[in-house]
Amino acid sequence: MKKEYWFILIAYIVMQLSGAIGVPLLMFIGSLLGKSHHEVAELSVSLWIVISFSLTFIISLILLRKEWTNPIRSESALSPRESMYWAVGGIFLAFFAQIAAANIEYWLGIEMGSENTEQIVSLIKTAPIVILVTSIIGPILEEIVFRKILFGALYTRMNFFLAGLISSLIFALAHGEPEHVILYSAMGFTFAFLYVKTKRILVPIFAHVSMNTIVVIMQLNPDWIQKLQQL
């Protein structure tokens, strides 16, 4: 694996753990400004998510700058037009995988609904700028880390199914909801398929960003969704 990839993995792991220091630091700064603990508690979490994800995103782009400016041309990669079709179709494919996985979890007795999603929506309501992380920065980082780097490294040593399964399981566990491992793994496996099918990381990035954006909009507008269901 390229050393740049190792640096990105380390930066991503540090980012995930940085809240233990970053959030209390922001709360301390808030208290110095005369804000109450209640006022700065959730806001500090929201702001640190934006800061930590943004810094990791910038670091990743810098480390990958040679690949963006001088991309490796793969003869097996689909054409831009075909890739665009798969990118759009991938949104529906990801939703189908999510629905199928959710039904399997329901059949297994696992309660529907994601605590992680509810927390994210709460953070967005506290600081709307968080939507940039949940809809754009976060999905791009996840595709770089879990598909381009992790899946890519595994795929050079084993077949697609095993590489997709292992990387998707790690992707699922990284979301901190082990009870929904099937749900997140299904989505991860779908994005890995899109990556292999097109040989372009931008395809699963587009599908992932679009899917997250749609989910966030739906969660923020439950009344609107109910009205659509009544039509």
N, C-alpha and C positions, 0 to 999 in steps of 0.2 A: 504494500500500500504506500502511496506517495506520502512524503512527510507532511505536505500541506493538508492532506486528509486527516492525519493524526492530530495536527494542530486544531483543525475544525472540531473534531470529536472532543478534544480536551476542552476547548472553549465552550462547546455545547453542554458538557457535563458540569463545568464550573458555573455556567449560567443557571442551570437547574438547581444548583445548591446555593447560589449566591443570595437567595432571599433571606437566609438565616442571618446574614450580616446587613444586606442592603435595606430591608424593610425596617429593622430597628433603628438604623442610621437615619432614615428619612423621618421616622417618628420622633427621634430625638431633635432633629432640625425643626420639625413642626412645633414641638414643645417650646423650643427656644423662641419661636415666633409668636408664642402666646396662644397656640391652638390647643384645644382640649384633646384628651386621648381618643375620645369617640370621633372627633372630627378628622383626625389624621390616620386612624387605624386602617380603614379600608382604602382610603386615598393613597396611603403609602404603599400598599400592596399593588394597586393599579399602576402607580407611577414607576415602581421598581420593575414591574413586568415590562413596561414600555422601554425603560432605560436598558435593562439587561438584554432583552431580545434585540433591540436596535443595535447595541454594541456588538453582539455576537453576529448579527446579520452583516454589519459593516466589515468585521474581521473576516468573515467567510468570503465575502465578495472580493476583498483585497487578496486573500490567499488563492482565490480561484481566477484572478484577473487574467492570467495567461490563457486559461481555457475559454474565457468569454471572448477575449480579443482574437485568439487564434484557435478556434474550436477544431477538434479532431474530426475530420470528415470520414464518416463510416459509409462504405459502399452499401451496407445493408440497411442504412437508415431510410425511413420512408421520406417521400418528398414533402416539402412544406405544406402542400395542399392536403395530402393524405394525412399528415400529422395533425392538421387543423381539424379534420373530420373526426379523428380519434380523440382529440382533446375535448371537443364538444360532446361526442358520444360517451366519452369517459365519465362525464358528469352523471349521466343517466345510469351508466354501468356501476358507478360508485354508490349511487342511491339504491339501486337494485340490490347490491351486495349488502348494504346497510339494513335494508328492509328484511332481506332473507335471514341475516344474522340475528336481527332483533326478534324475529319469529322463533328462531331456534332457541334463543335465550328464554323467551316467554314459555316455550314448551318445556324447558328445563326447570322452570319455576323461578327464574331470575326476574326481579321487578324491572319493569321498563322505566326509562327516564335516566338521565345522567346527572349526577351531582356535580360533576366537573362542568357540564354545560350550564347548569344553574348558577354556579359560582362565577363563571365567565360573564354571563348576562348581568349579574349583580355588579361586577366590576365595571362593565361597560356603562351601566347606568350611573355609577359613581364618577367615572372618568371616561367619557365617550372616545377619547383618543385610543383606548385599549382596543377598539375595533380594528385599528391598523395592524395590531399584533395578531389578533384572532383570525382575521380575514386575509391578510397579505403576508406579513413578515413571518409569522409562525408556520404556516403551510409551506412557504418556500424553504425555510430552514429545515423543516422535517423531511422534505423531499431530498434536499442536499445530503442530510445526515443519514436517513434511513434507506433511501433508494440509491442515490448516486454513490455514496461511500460504502455503507454497510452491505446493502444488497449487492452492489457492484463487486465488492471484494469476495463475497460468498459465492457469487455466480461464476467466478473464474475457477472455483474449486469444486463445485457440485452442480447438479442439475437445477433447473428453474424451480421445481416444486419445493425442494429442500431449502434452497436459498431464499425463496419467497416466504416459506413458512417460518424459518428462523428469524429473518429480519422483521416480519410482520408481528411475530410474538413479542419481540423486543420493542417494537413500535407501540404495541398495545400496552405493555407493562409500563412504558415510559409515561403513559397518560395517568397513571396512578389510580386506575379503577380496575383491579384484577377481576372483579365480578363481570365486567364487560369485555373480557379478553377476546371473546368470539367476535363481538361487534367491531372492535378496533382492528383485529387481525384481518377480518374480511376486507375492510377498507384498504389496509396496508397491502394485502395481497393483490387487490385490484390495481392499485397504483404501480406496483411492481410489474404487473402484466402489461400495463400501458407503456412502461419504460422499456421493457424488452421488445414489445411489439413494434414500437416506433424508433427505438434507439435514440430518443430525444428526451432529455430530462424535463424540457419545457412542457411536454405533454402532460405528465402527471402533476406538474406544478400548476398548470392551468386548471385541470380538473379539481385538484385539491383546494385551490384558492376559491374557485367558483362554488364548490360544495360548501365550504365553511361560511362563505358570504351569505349564501342562501339560507343556511341553518340559522345564522345569527339574525338575519332579517325576520325569519319566521318566529324566532324566540322573542324578539323585541316587539312583534306585532301580533300577539295571539288573537286579539279581537278581529283583526283583518282576516286571519286564517279561518276563523269560525264563520265569518260572513261568506267566504268563498265556499266553504263546505255546505252551506245552506242553499247555495244557488242551484 
